[in-house]
């Protein structure tokens, strides 16, 4: 959900203007991820919010991770080259159940994959080819700028996003906990 800049993030949350999804319960505490940009490149004055239950709803309709590749068919393995999940990744396991191993030179193939990213929107995984592009006859696939970061069991660890100035760099979304009412 994009926040109206005239009322701000806190007022949006307090007024209960975030939509409820399956699994969201009134009057319970809920994690909210806050991203200082909109979906479009020019949306730098907009803040986008995601409820954890919204992300869980998206993941419920997504495939489980099946490989550790950081490119190609989604979901992608996430190497965390920006070190945004440094504390979390040391406790996680690979798809084969192995403990995390770090490389002396991150990003050079020595770090084991223990996290995966999913587009933070409804995404047609069945229409992608082995390279992650749309199969012939399907519309182009656009994952958008926001990603859900999970462990091998598809539990949400956080969110990342591409800042407006880069299609390759990721930044971590801030998190807050609030009631859902």
FENNOR-V450684 format. One record per backbone hydrogen bond with DSSP energy under -1.0 kcal/mol. CO is the residue of the C=O (numbers start at 1). NH is the residue of the N-H. If there is no record, write none. Layout:
<<CO & NH> <CO & NH>>
This chain:
<<1 & 49> <4 & 7> <4 & 8> <8 & 12> <9 & 13> <10 & 14> <11 & 15> <12 & 17> <13 & 16> <21 & 24> <25 & 28> <28 & 180> <30 & 178> <31 & 52> <32 & 176> <33 & 50> <34 & 174> <35 & 37> <35 & 48> <40 & 43> <42 & 44> <43 & 38> <47 & 3> <48 & 35> <50 & 33> <51 & 55> <52 & 56> <53 & 57> <54 & 58> <55 & 59> <56 & 60> <58 & 61> <59 & 62> <69 & 77> <76 & 117> <80 & 83> <85 & 89> <88 & 91> <89 & 92> <92 & 100> <94 & 97> <98 & 94> <101 & 112> <105 & 108> <115 & 78> <116 & 150> <117 & 76> <118 & 148> <119 & 121> <123 & 125> <124 & 127> <125 & 128> <127 & 135> <129 & 132> <130 & 73> <133 & 129> <135 & 138> <145 & 162> <146 & 120> <147 & 160> <148 & 118> <149 & 157> <149 & 158> <150 & 116> <151 & 154> <155 & 151> <158 & 149> <159 & 173> <160 & 147> <161 & 171> <163 & 166> <171 & 161> <174 & 34> <176 & 32> <178 & 30>>
